[in-house]
Amino acid sequence: MVAGIIPIDLLAIERKEIYERKREENIDCLRKLVRDKSVSIFQERIQISGVGKWTARLIPNIQDWINRSHGEVNFYLTQFLKGHAHFNKYLYRRNKKNSPNCDYCPEKEDDVEHTFFECERWREIRTTLERKIADRLSLDSITRRMTEGEHKWDAVATFVETVLRSKKKEEREREGG
């Protein structure tokens, strides 16, 4: 889902259906019809599975994500979109931290949502991003804004990378390394 690629089994079904029906219809129209069907099935699978709930919240419409004409998902965007990175709550569950709480807001758990959308530590660069994307940063808007254009994609990607790199650097400094 993060990569914006339809699962291989659905692609195989697409190819088979196009091959079997290629003489019936306009091939371009047929390809679009079959692709729309695959995307719809993929969307249903995501909603039913319950796996990747965070990612599904960020990318509620897989069609827009798949059909974007810009933007590469890099290491930092993957960590953000999957919710797996230097988040104390994530590290605590893996016995790598003593507490799930935020280093900057001790009364809050440090998870991906808190870090990017609420934490006071990142308010200034979050505000800068909001000016660049012309919208308040929220779960409902972030990937929609990213798919609107390369400028907005790059602004979000830079924000995510800056926050994650800073978190890691500050964590190392706190640990004395």
N, C-alpha and C positions, 0 to 999 in steps of 0.2 A: 504494500500500500504506500509506504513512504517513497519508494522508488517510482511510483506511478506506472507500474507495469501490471498488466492483467495476468493472472495466474496461467501457467503453461497449459493446464488442462482445458481452460476456456479458450485459449488461443488455438489448440488442436481442434476443438469442436468448431470454432469459427472457420478454420481452413477446410475442414471436411464439408461443412455446410455450403461454403462458397463453391467448392469443387463440384459437389453434387448438383448445385442449382445454377451453375454459371451460364447455361444456355437459356434459362427461363427469363431472366430479367437483365436490366442494365447493370453491368458489373459494379460500377461505382455506387449506385443506389443500393445494390445488394450488400456490398462491403459495409456501408454505413449502417444499414439495417441490422446486420449480423453483429457488428461491433457494439451498437447500442444495446443489443440483447446481452452481450457478454458483460458490458459495464453494469447493466442492471442486475445481473446475477451476482457479480462481484460485490456490488453495493449491498445486496441482500445478505450475502455470506458475512460480510463485515458486521452488519447489524445483528445477525443471529448469533455469531460465534462468541461475542463477549470478550474475545482476546483483543488486546490492543485498545482498550477503552479510551485511554488518553489520546492516542493517535486518531481514533474515530471521532472524538470530540473536536479535535483540531481540524480534521478533514472530513466534514460531514457529507460533502458531495464529491465523490471520487471522480465523477465525470469532469468537473472543472479542473481537478488536480491532474488528471491524465492528459487532458486536452490543452494544457497550457503550452505556449510556444517558447517559453524562456525558463531560465532558472535550473541550476543543477543542485541536487541535494548533496551537501558535503558532510563531513564528519560531525561538525557542530550542529547543523540543522537536523541530522539524524538523531543526535542525542536529545535535542529539544523535542522533536516530533515523537520520539519514543519514550521520553521522560527518564532516560537512563544516563546519568552523568554525575557530576559532583554536587549531588543533592543529599543533604544529611539524612533525610528520611530513607532514601534509596540505600545509602551506605550503611545506615543503622540496621536495616533489615538483613544486610549481608555481614553483620558483625564487624564492620570496618569503622564504625563511629560509635561513641558512647551515648550519643543523644540524637534524636531525629530533629531537634530544634535548630532554627536558623541562627547563624553566628551573629547576625545583625539585628534580628528581631527575636530575642530569646523566647518570647511567649508564643511564637508561631512555629509550626513544623516547616522545615525547609524541603519543599518539593518543587517540582518544575513549575507548577502553577503559582506558588508563592513567589518564587524567584523572579519569574518574568513579568508577572502581572501585579504584584502587590508589594514586594520588598522595598523598604525605604532606601536601602543601599543603592539600588539601581534606578531610583526615581529620575534623576537628571538625564541619563541616557535614554530612558524610556520616554520621557517628555520630548526629547530631540527626535526620537523615532516617530512619535505621534505626529509631530509637525511634518515630517517627511512623507508619511503615508496619508496625511490629512484625515486622521480618524483616531479615536481613543483606542488604545490597545486593549483588546479583549479576546477571550477564547472564541467568541463568535465572529470576530472580524479578521484575525491575523492571517490565516491562510487565504481567505477571500481576497484580502488586499495584496498578498504575495502574488496571486494569480492574475491580478489586474495589469501588471506590467513589470518590466525588468527593473526599473528604478525602485519600485516598492519592494520587489523580491530582494534586491541587493541591500536595501536599507534594513530589512528584517534580518537578513543573513549576517550583516555586519554587527547588528545589535546582539544577536544570539552569540556569535563568536566572541565579541568583546566581553560579555557577561561571563561566559563559561571559562574563557582564558583567565579573566580576573579572579574568578572564584578559585580556580586551581592554584594560581600564583599566591593569592592571599592565604589559602589553606597551607601551602608549603611554608610560607613565612611564619605562620602561627606555630607550625610544628618544628620550626627551627632549621628548616632545610632549604 
